[in-house]
Amino acid sequence: MNGGKVLNIKVLIVDDHVLFLESLKSVLLSNSSIQVINSLSYPSLLINTITEVPPDIILMDIRIKSYNGLELTRNIKKIAPHISVIILTGYNDEEYIDAAYSAGASAFIAKEKSKDLLITTIKQVYEGYQIFPKQNQLLSSN
């Protein structure tokens, strides 16, 4: 897909479970194509963070403390439409998948999936694809 190019995908992780954040960061850093530029457990810092150091991709949970990840996704897409959002969640209902798509997310992946699938999804989203479970296919936004 990337023609052998070395990728440097800048990722920001947003989740309110600190242990999950740290574990996910370790998993992602094991891949040389991905650079985790920040991880936030407090979404109130999100907008300032993305304006200071813009990521290529944000991995976002749907429910983060008193915040709604889908609403945050809508706000991000208004402020910085070039940033892709991947919803990474434990809620794998079709209703959430549809809502993530409508909010402007580029992909939806359940936390129960493998690290390899997550890394592949990140790379595909970086290359311009949209990935949602019910479609079981890649959609190019190019």
N, C-alpha and C positions, 0 to 999 in steps of 0.2 A: 503493500500500500504506500509506503513512504519512499520507495525506490532506493532503499539502503541508506538514506540520510540519517544522521544522528539527530534525534529529537531532543529538545530541552523544554519539556512541558512544565510550565509553572502552575502548581496546584495549591489551592487554599482549601482546608478542611473545616467544616462548620458542623459541630455536633456537641450536645451538652454532656455527653458521657466522656469524662477525661481519660479513663482507661482505654476506651475505644479509640479516642483521638490518637493517643500515643501509640497504640498497636497498629492502627491504620497508617500512621506516619512511617513507622518502621517497615511495614509491608511495601509501601510506595517507594521509599528510599532504597529498597533493594533492587529497584529497576533503574538502570542508568539513564533512561529517557525521561525520567520524572524527577522534578525538583519540588519538594514541598516548601513553599515560601512562607507559610504560616498555618497555624491551626487555632481556631477560636471556639471556646465553649460559651462565650457570651456574644450573641448575635448583635447586641447593641453597638459593638465595635466594628461591625461588618462594613458599613458604607465608608467609614474613614479608612479602614484597612485597604479596601479595593481602590480607593482614589490615591492613596500613598504609594502602594506597590501592587499594581494590577496583575492578577493571575490570568492565565489562559483559561483555566477551568476551576470552578468551585464545586466541591463535593459537599452536598447539603442534605441534612436530615429533614424530614417533613415536620416533625415536632421537636422544638428546641426550647426547653424551659417554657416561658409564656409566649414564645414566638411561633409563627406559622411559616415553615420553610417555603411553602408555595407563594405566600404573600411576599416574602423576602426575595424570591426568584423574580416575581413580577417587578419589584422595585429595582433589582439589579439590572434587569433587561431594559428598563427605562433609562437608567443612569449610564449604564455601560453595556450597550447591546452586543459588543464584540466579545464579552466574557461568556463562556459557555457554562451552564449549570447542569450538573448531574445529580439527580435526586438519588441518594443512597439511604435506604430506609428499611425498617423491619415491617412496615405496612405494605403488603404486596397485593392490595385489592385493586380491582379494575377501576374503581372510582378514583383512587389516588393516582393511578397511572394516567387516566384521562385528564385529571386536574393538573398534573405535572406538565403534561404536553400543552395544555391550554395556558399555563402560566409562563410558558416560554422555555422550559427546560429542554436540554438537548438529549437527555437520556434518563432512564429510570432503571435502577438496579436494586435488588433486594439484598440486604445485609447477609442473608444466608448463602449467597453465591460465592464462588471461589475467588481467591486473590487473582488468579490468572485471568478470569473473566472480567474482573474489575479493571485490571491493567489494560487489557485489550479494549475495553469500552472507553477508557480514558484516551487511548491512542486514536481510536476511531472517531471520537467526538472532536479531538484536536484536528483531525483531517477533514472535518466538516460533515460528518454523518450524524444522524439522529437515531437513537436506539431505544425502542420501547418494547417490552415483553409481548404484548398481545399481537404485535405486527410480525414478530419473529423474522425481521429482515432489517437491513440497513437502508436508511433513506438518506440520500445525498441532499444537502441543502445548497449545493453549489449550482 
